[in-house]
């Protein structure tokens, strides 16, 4: 439609100009003594137009000739940038494909463009790292660090590669440098978490873990597993220092205390520090809320607390949770500790029938030894030895 309109306008202008020139009878006289040239106005206008076009073409040619070196430079610069961009693109594709040698070569070809030099150096560093070429990787990282605008990316890459290389101290140093100069990125927190885990810096790991948990940046199962591992290590490191155990337990949140494995580690720590009654209270609070078989087994082994009191709690849990094999074995151990031999045998036999296993056979064998029933004890020891 646009072409049709322009065609109509051009044809209309041509017709109008033709009609105007048809009725134009004027003359133009050019005097150059001793010559005189007379031409019509129409021819004079046509000559002026032709002269203008010729002058314009000559000036345009001169301008292009003068600008030719600059145009050649621009063309070469454009080609260089296109080549560098294509090399970086192909290098990234090769890196993702696992062709690390080709990725490093292509990234090196992209260094011709200063705006891409930092990115190309990081790509080459990752490729060299995958090939276990640590010296080349470090040279590429140093080159990327010198490029403008790539400082944060270089620090992040350095930290990530250090974690993969099991150099947690270098990773933490890079992350701390990054965090001191800007916001705390979630990915940086994840890298710091892995570095602290490798270095077994459990306090620092828990701090980072809380930040990730607030931002919902880690799967709940992973958070739970890391908390269990960290608190087990921290409670074990307290040894028999009661004050350290109390301080650590006081720092636990209610949600962390509700994790069975953490409660078990805390109870073990209090028992090792000479406070079995505190350990028993931790286990009792947990078992009053939920069934936790590891805590039941620990509760039966807390000999520093009176067996009758523990037996009363265990019987209440039996009413609430039913005849769990671990609970039955705990009841059997507590009855044996109180000298209730018949009840102890009854509970242990029920536990052995519900879930035959090495532990139930061993408890029965020990009970029969205390009762002087050597043959029954030997039979139970054999069953324990054969049990899977």
PyMOL commands that set and color helices and strands:
alter all, ss='L'
color gray80, all
select helices_A, chain A and resi 2-22+41-66+68-97+100-112+117-130+134-145+151-164+168-180+186-199+202-214+220-238+242-250+254-257+260-272+276-289+293-300+307-321+325-337+341-354+358-371+374-386
alter helices_A, ss='H'
color red, helices_A
select strands_A, chain A and resi 27-32+35-40
alter strands_A, ss='S'
color yellow, strands_A
deselect
rebuild
show_as cartoon
